[in-house]
Amino acid sequence: MNAERVAEVAGAHLADILVARGEVVAVVEADALLDTLAWLRDEPSLQLSFLSSLTATDWPEATPRFWLAYDLRSIELHHRLRLKVGVDGDEPHAPTVTGLFPTADWHEREVFDFFGIVFDGHPNLTRMMMPDDWDGHPLRKTEELGGVPTQFHGALVPPVDERGMP
């Protein structure tokens, strides 16, 4: 099934859907996330039964600030769809999808670790890459980059956060 046909079938259930560069992208509200994912998984003509990826983006000046992107694949029918949902606030929350897609377990932990998005109902929402006592979430755009001064060809190069713009 090509991208246009996937968008047509999914568009019967989803209002905000588009095809760009051969990829199908749909946007839903957070309160519709679980029902939408269940429908996409269970709809016989789509069979999007594999969550291959879950990631987030941070847009500090935008509302909503964070966007979650769920990449779904149909192994049987050889097509894919990306479902996006916005979450907002300094301590954003989204429902866990581990009950629908077991692969979400690690994906949600990674997003929690790096972006600080809490997945309500997750069975073990703990850090997986950063130390347990790490303060902050390194992929938020408001985090400091840090670094140490470096000597290079006789010049002292300051850390990234301390460099002035030319």
C-alpha positions in Angstrom: 0.0 0.0 0.0 1.5 3.4 -1.0 1.6 6.4 1.3 -1.4 8.1 -0.4 -3.6 5.0 0.2 -2.4 4.7 3.9 -3.3 8.4 4.4 -6.7 7.8 2.7 -7.5 4.8 5.0 -6.2 6.5 8.1 -7.8 9.8 7.2 -11.3 8.2 7.6 -10.5 8.2 11.4 -8.0 11.0 11.7 -8.7 14.6 10.9 -5.1 16.0 10.7 -3.1 13.9 8.3 -0.8 14.6 5.4 1.7 13.0 3.0 5.0 14.7 2.7 8.1 13.3 0.9 6.3 9.9 0.7 5.7 9.7 4.4 2.4 9.8 6.2 2.1 12.0 9.3 -0.9 12.4 11.5 -1.4 14.7 14.5 -3.8 13.9 17.4 -4.5 15.4 20.8 -3.0 13.8 23.8 -6.3 12.6 25.2 -7.0 10.7 21.9 -3.5 9.1 21.7 -4.4 5.6 23.2 -7.6 5.2 21.2 -5.9 6.3 18.0 -2.9 4.0 18.4 -5.2 1.1 19.2 -7.3 1.8 16.1 -4.2 2.0 13.9 -2.9 -1.2 15.3 -6.2 -3.1 15.0 -7.6 -1.8 11.7 -7.4 -4.7 9.3 -6.6 -2.6 6.3 -3.7 -0.8 8.1 -2.2 -3.4 10.6 0.3 -0.9 12.1 1.2 -3.3 14.8 4.9 -2.5 15.4 6.1 0.6 17.2 9.5 1.0 15.7 10.5 4.3 17.3 9.3 6.9 19.7 11.1 10.2 20.1 10.5 13.8 21.1 11.4 17.3 20.0 11.7 20.4 22.1 10.5 23.8 21.0 10.9 26.1 24.0 9.1 29.1 22.5 6.2 27.1 21.0 2.9 25.8 22.5 2.9 22.9 22.9 6.6 22.9 23.8 7.2 19.1 23.2 6.2 16.9 20.4 6.2 13.1 20.6 6.5 11.2 17.4 5.4 7.5 17.3 6.7 5.7 14.2 4.4 2.8 13.4 5.1 0.0 10.8 3.0 -2.7 9.3 5.3 -5.7 8.9 2.6 -7.6 7.0 1.5 -4.9 4.6 4.9 -3.0 4.3 3.9 0.5 5.1 4.3 3.1 7.9 2.8 6.0 9.6 4.1 8.6 12.0 1.7 9.8 14.7 2.6 13.0 16.5 1.1 14.4 19.7 2.0 17.7 21.5 2.5 17.9 25.3 3.2 21.1 27.2 4.5 22.4 30.5 7.7 22.3 32.4 6.8 18.8 33.6 5.0 17.4 30.6 2.9 14.2 30.9 1.6 11.7 28.3 -0.1 8.3 28.8 2.1 5.2 28.4 1.5 3.1 25.4 3.3 0.0 26.8 0.0 -1.9 27.0 -0.5 -1.5 23.3 3.1 -1.8 22.1 5.6 -3.6 24.4 8.5 -1.9 22.6 7.4 1.4 24.1 8.9 0.4 27.4 12.5 1.3 26.4 11.5 4.1 24.1 9.5 5.9 26.8 12.3 5.5 29.3 14.7 7.1 26.8 12.4 10.0 26.1 11.8 10.5 29.9 15.6 10.4 30.5 16.6 12.9 27.9 13.5 15.2 27.7 11.8 14.8 31.1 8.4 13.8 29.7 6.6 11.6 32.2 4.6 8.6 30.8 1.8 8.1 33.2 1.2 4.4 34.0 4.6 3.2 32.7 5.7 0.1 34.6 9.3 1.2 35.3 9.9 4.8 34.4 13.6 5.2 35.4 16.6 6.7 33.8 18.5 4.4 31.4 21.4 6.4 30.0 22.0 9.2 32.5 23.1 8.5 36.1 20.2 8.2 38.5 21.3 11.3 40.4 21.7 13.4 37.2 19.9 16.8 37.5 18.0 17.8 34.4 17.3 16.4 30.9 20.2 16.8 28.4 18.1 17.1 25.2 16.0 20.0 26.4 17.1 23.0 24.5 17.2 25.0 27.7 19.9 22.8 29.2 23.4 24.3 29.4 25.9 22.6 27.0 28.8 22.8 29.5 32.3 21.8 28.6 35.8 22.8 29.7 38.3 25.3 28.4 40.5 23.7 25.7 44.0 24.7 24.6 44.3 24.6 20.8 47.2 25.9 18.7 48.3 28.2 21.5 44.8 29.7 22.0 42.4 29.0 24.8 39.0 28.0 23.5 36.3 28.5 26.1 33.4 26.0 26.6 30.5 26.3 24.2 28.2 28.1 26.6 30.8 30.8 27.3 31.7 31.6 23.7 30.5 34.9 22.3 28.9 35.2 18.9 31.2 36.8 16.2 
